[in-house]
């Protein structure tokens, strides 16, 4: 089910708006307008038209940082004139935000919809922790004024149109990388380590999605590889290859190695030639592999240990692309940002434009998410599939807990139609579904009055109730809700409870509501109290409290509990607030 929320952050909308993904006609055309604040200067009546929108200069005679952004938003129809779409417009925000990122990336400038951010970045303000002005760390990006030349306009139009024309999957990957790159540049103002890490992350993101890497035996950890090769030395070649193939299938290739390979693959010779003219200490082709490894190490050191960048890296010659640290070449933030723009740009142009594409973009629109339906809407459906027993049992337990916590002010869903089908198909169910469906059947009929119970309930329950003699999570919840002490030893009860708590989030398992989960723990605590094992009883009460931190009465019970005489009645503890 799709619901709308006021969330303008996650969606990447520019390509959708172009109409290339539409399968039906256009229902709405909306003329949107916003303001971008940038250090890029347009003059006169300059109008820059791209497939992602139009930029116009303002008429201010002063030192304005504002430019106007316009876009015709296209909204696809449903193809059914009697069924209008759910969105009339997404507003300008998601479009202008992404266009600002593209503008920043393509023309190596500062652009944002936030006036304060742009003004701070291009000011002479020194960062609190960096003790540097952003404009002293990287060239051009944070200059007070960047004159937009005719070649800048041509490049922006070419790059933007090619980007919009990419296959949707590639476009999304590139936009994530560009967003991360721009965020990295913004962080230069206050955290050089984070900025450096994000620059690496912008390349790392497209590496993992698009490097098409297939792991080989050489990618396997070198130390492990040598030991395995030694162990297989006397095995036949066929056996040796089979063992290696099995190990490779379960191995994840080093992302650092993939990062290096992908980056080097997308560096053109022009990076070392025309683009290196005027660059201070540009990286050489032979030094690049080691410099990339150093960059990835710096990223990992920050992510895992918050280690600062080497001092020489942030205090080297202004605008230098590289520096030497302990006989090794490192990329500075200036050098890494130049390299990152080059690689992402080449990656964009390495993919062909797709004029039309069949792609279901509807859940990628701004403010649209997919959320699970509440149990009352699907509990009674007659669709049985592997694992559905646990799903439906968990769903009904959530409704039952809600019913009890509300003091009977909510309604329980009538699932007699579905349970009638269970009666007839029970023998066809997989073993993993039989127990939860049987528990659900017993539980539902157990909460009904005698008049309301299902016609064949006694016969069916007699058929399946023997399955709950042995310890199981299903038996735990049934015994709890029917106030029955199971005929298990206290140790078996303890093991069963912890088996449930350990596996409750695993596939083909179910999770009961907190109020019942704490109830199961308290029920076992009472058994230990009766048996005279007060220490374990107190441990279980403590576990119940910490498992349900928001339950005030449970915390109060723990604080006043008289371990010598007081009975542990889970219902009185868990529902007393509702009974008062």
Phi, psi and omega in degrees: 000136177260133174232158181261136176228160181273074183228111184257016191264315194278333190286150174241100197259340190306317183290325178300316183298337181292338179090357184290343180263357185289140174252346179239184180286183181263127180268319182227145169237117184241128177270112184250150181214142177208182182237133174250134178258124188209160174270005177278127185255119172260150183234153176062222182260031181304130178228112184258113183255123176232171177287355178251009179134177184240139175249137179229142175284156176270168184265009182292140178271347181275192181274064182282143176256009186265140167229154183266137177243128179235149182207137170267111181275125177259131178241124184287145175277166178280348184087356180236111184299339180270358182230090180291158178289171183270346181241133173268320179198152175263358183076171186279339189307307183295328181286312184291329178296314180288324178296323177300320179295317179297316179300313179301315184290311187293317185256009174054050182229184175255128179210132182202157174277357182256111183299315183298321181296310180300315182297320180292319184293325183262005177278179177266020183289132179273136180296147183298317182256340183275333184056029179224152171275137180308322183291345177271350183267316178231149184281143170074313191309318187251020176298152180300323184214131175238115180285125181281110181272166181298324179290331174296316181297314180300317181292317180302315180296314181298311183296313183297315181295322178293319179299313180297330183279355183291158171305142188306315182300317180292317179303314181298318179297317180293318180295324175298318180294317180295316178302316181294320177300312182295320176299320178300316180296322178295325183287347177303333182291338186221349182202097183293325180295316179293321178300314180297316179298317181291328175297316176296318182297327181296323176282322181299324183296316180281336175301310185292331183270334192227009181277350179051038184284134173245120185291140177241175181297331179291337179282344182294148180311128189300317181296315178295320182300317181295319180295319181290319177301320179294318181293332183263007185303323183264359179280160177292159180299323180295313179296317180300315181294322179296319179296316180295319178298319179296321180291320181297321182299328181266005184257145176252120183301144179305120180294331178296318179293319178294321178301314179298311184297315181296315183297312182297322180300328185258018173261120180271162180298334179298336179297326180267355185245262185301317183289343182271354180295126179084355179278138179276124180050057179296149180292139177268160181299320183286334180274344187300314182304314180291323179295322177295319178298319178296320179298318181291325176297318179298320177299314182293320180297324179286315183297318187267330186230003182054035179285142179285160175291152176307140184304318181296334182291327183257359179232035180268188179301137181305134177063015176288138179285330186221166169212162180254128179228118180050055176061026180225142180273131179241147172274129173283177176298321176301312182291320181291324179292320178296317180295318182297315178298319180297314183293314181296318179298314179295325177297318179300310184285349178281351180250141181283156175284138176248115185292315180226148182211136173275117184202129179275097185264359194300325179277000178259003179284152180304133175077010181246128176228163174252123182235151180291144175291147174296147186305327183298342182271346182227353184302323187268006180288157187262022180270114179249126180219167182298122182096354183291336180299312179295321180298315183286326176296315179298319179297316181292321179298324179294321178291322180294318178297318178298320179297314182290319181293333179273000181071030179085013182272357173250171183252144172271137180290134178282114182243026182296325180297316180293318181290333174296321177293326178298319178306316185280334185252004187305318183291344180270349182290152170294154181304324182294342180260340185297311184296313179295324178292322178295318179297318179298318180298311181297317183295314182297313180291335179290335181265357179270155173289165181301325182291326185273345184301152180294149187303316184259019188297317182299316181295316182292319181295320177299329181289327188249349190293338178295340181290346184257012176287320179282152179298135176196159177301323179295319178294324179302310185288325177294315179299322180296309187287335177261013175053045182243131177274121183295152180274053177243159172291160181296329178291320177296320178299316180298313180297321181294317179298315182287333173296316177297311183298328181284323189256002191299334180259006178284162176298144180062031172233171178230160181235127182271157178302153184306321183298324178279326179298314177294327177298318179297322179292317180293324178299319177290324177300322178294321178298319178292325178297314180298324181283355177089005179264080186292325183299312179293323178300315179294322178298320181290322176298317178299319178297318179299319179296313184286341176279341180226069187300336185273001184268104186295317184292330177294319177295321179295318179301316181300320185289332184250004186299128176262101187294344182276321190235340190278128176284143177262099179257105189298324181292319178297322182287312189280334184244006185297327181297327180280336184276342183292000000 
